C-alpha cells in the first residue's frame, strides 16, 4: 500500500467513541458533590439518544478500576489514559459551579490524539432544571462532532421527559454514595419519585447485578420500556442476570435477539456461554465465539472463552492453540494457565501440562487442588457490557508484567506487608527468573521474615545475575546473622575492593 493510500485510509477510518468525565466542582461542597457524576451519567445517555457513539459512565468507571486509578479528581493526562483503554478518540471534561440555587456547567471536548480542546460550552440555570441543562449541553457537544445530531432538541426532550428535582438529586446521590445499601435506597427513592426515570433504573439494576442480587436486578431492568433510549443496555444487563441465575435458555434467546438487531462481540460471547451451559446438544458455542474473536481479535477474554469452549466440546488441540494465546496476552491469567494445563492433558501432552502447572503453582497457589480437569467449573468470562476494554496488562510481555509486579512487591515490602511482598515477588520471579532485582527484593523479604536460608539463596541468585553491590552487602548481612562471619567478611571485602569508602561494608568487615 502506498503512503498516500495509507493516509487516505486512516482519514476515512471511523473515529473512536466519546467518553464523558464527571465535571469537577469549582468549590468543595458536600451538598452538591453528587452533581458531577449525575452530569456524566445523564450526559452520556443524552448523547447516545441523539446518535453519538459514547461510552457509558459504568464502562468508564470499569476502565478506571482496571487501570487501578482511584476515584479522585483526575488530571487531563489520566483522563486520556482512561480514554485509550476504552478506545475513545474524544473526551468531555469540565467543571461546575453552584451559587444561590443556580448551577453553571462549563464543558470542553478534548481530542485525545492531538490533546486539543474545543472552546468552552456553557449551560447555566436553576439547579431545579439540571436535566434540561444537561440536554442542552448534549446537543452542543454533539454539534461539534463529525455528524449532526440524529434528533432535534424537541425530539430529545420528548424522548427523555422531565425529572422532578428531588428525584434527580436522589439519583445523583445514589451514584456517588459509598455504601451499597445507601446507593440502593437512594436510587429506589429516585424511582419512587419518578417511576419513568430510566437512568436511575439502569443504575440500580447495575448495582444489584454487581452485588449478585440477580433476581432483583432482573426485575428492575425488566421495567425499562422498549421505547426507552436505554432499552438495549437494560436488555443486555437483564440477559446477563438471567445467565448468572441459570436461566440459560432465556438468556440465550435474549442475546440472540440483541445480536439480530445489531451484531456485537460481547453479545455473541454471552450467547455462546449460555449455549455452552445448556449442554452438548446445543449448537456449538465455539462457532459464535470464533465470530466474536474475529470482530475483536485483541480481547483476552474472548480468546480464553473460545479455548475453554473448544476444550468443553472435546477439541483439545484447538483449545491448546487458543489458551496459549490467552496466556501470552495476559501472563497473570491463572485461570487460563489452569485451562491450558487441562487441555494439554486432554491432548496427551503430559510433560507440557506438568510444566504449565508450575506456572499455576507460582502465580496462584490456591488453584493447586484442581490439577485434574474439571470442566464444570465456571471459568468462562461473562462480559458485563457491550463495550470491551483494552485491558492494561493484556498484550504485555512476561518481563514487562514482572516489572509491574516487582514495583508492587517493593511498595508492599516498604509498607511492612511481608506476605503481600512475597506473593507479588514470587509471581514476578516466575515470569522473569533472571531479573536480579526481583531476587534482591525476595532476599530482603525472606530476611525480614526470618527465613535466612531462603534469603541467602535468593541473594546468591541476584549476584549470579548481576554482581550488584547492594545484593552482596545484603548477603553479607544475612551471613553475619547466620553466624558465618568469615563468609560475611569475604563478601564485604569484595564490596570494599570496588568501593573503598563503603561504610556498610566496612562495618561488617571490622565487626568482632
C-alpha positions, 0 to 999 in steps of 0.5 A: 500500500502506498503512503498516500493510500495509507493516509487516505485510509486512516482519514476515512477510518471511523473515529473512536467513541466519546467518553464523558468525565464527571465535571469537577466542582469549582468549590468543595461542597458536600451538598452538591458533590453528587452533581458531577457524576449525575452530569456524566451519567445523564450526559452520556445517555443524552448523547447516545439518544441523539446518535453519538457513539459514547461510552457509558459512565459504568464502562468508564468507571470499569476502565478506571478500576482496571487501570487501578486509578482511584476515584479522585479528581483526575488530571487531563493526562489520566483522563486520556489514559482512561480514554485509550483503554476504552478506545475513545478518540474524544473526551468531555471534561469540565467543571461546575459551579453552584451559587444561590440555587443556580448551577453553571456547567462549563464543558470542553471536548478534548481530542485525545490524539492531538490533546486539543480542546474545543472552546468552552460550552456553557449551560447555566440555570436553576439547579431545579432544571439540571436535566434540561441543562444537561440536554442542552449541553448534549446537543452542543457537544454533539454539534461539534462532532463529525455528524449532526445530531440524529434528533432535534432538541424537541425530539430529545426532550420528548424522548427523555421527559422531565425529572422532578428535582428531588428525584434527580438529586436522589439519583445523583446521590445514589451514584456517588454514595459509598455504601451499597445499601445507601446507593440502593435506597437512594436510587429506589427513592429516585424511582419512587419519585419518578417511576419513568426515570430510566437512568436511575433504573439502569443504575440500580439494576447495575448495582444489584447485578454487581452485588449478585442480587440477580433476581432483583436486578432482573426485575428492575431492568425488566421495567425499562420500556422498549421505547426507552433510549436505554432499552438495549443496555437494560436488555443486555444487563437483564440477559446477563442476570438471567445467565448468572441465575441459570436461566440459560435458555432465556438468556440465550434467546435474549442475546440472540435477539440483541445480536439480530438487531445489531451484531456485537462481540460481547453479545455473541460471547454471552450467547455462546456461554449460555449455549455452552451451559445448556449442554452438548446438544446445543449448537456449538458455542465455539462457532459464535465465539470464533465470530466474536474473536474475529470482530475483536481479535485483541480481547483476552477474554474472548480468546480464553472463552473460545479455548475453554469452549473448544476444550468443553466440546472435546477439541483439545488441540484447538483449545491448546492453540487458543489458551496459549494465546490467552496466556501470552496476552495476559501472563497473570491469567491463572485461570487460563494457565489452569485451562491450558494445563487441562487441555494439554492433558486432554491432548496427551501432552503430559510433560507440557501440562506438568510444566504449565502447572508450575506456572499455576503453582507460582502465580496462584497457589490456591488453584493447586487442588484442581490439577485434574480437569474439571470442566464444570467449573465456571471459568468462562468470562461473562462480559458485563457490557457491550463495550470491551476494554483494552485491558492494561496488562493484556498484550504485555510481555512476561518481563514487562508484567514482572516489572509491574509486579516487582514495583508492587512487591517493593511498595508492599515490602516498604509498607511492612506487608511481608506476605503481600511482598512475597506473593507479588515477588514470587509471581514476578520471579516466575515470569522473569527468573533472571531479573536480579532485582526481583531476587534482591527484593525476595532476599530482603523479604525472606530476611525480614521474615526470618527465613535466612536460608531462603534469603541467602539463596535468593541473594546468591541468585541476584549476584549470579545475575548481576554482581550488584553491590547492594545484593552482596552487602545484603548477603553479607548481612544475612551471613553475619546473622547466620553466624558465618562471619568469615563468609560475611567478611569475604563478601564485604571485602569484595564490596570494599575492593570496588568501593573503598569508602563503603561504610556498610561494608566496612562495618561488617568487615571490622565487626568482632 
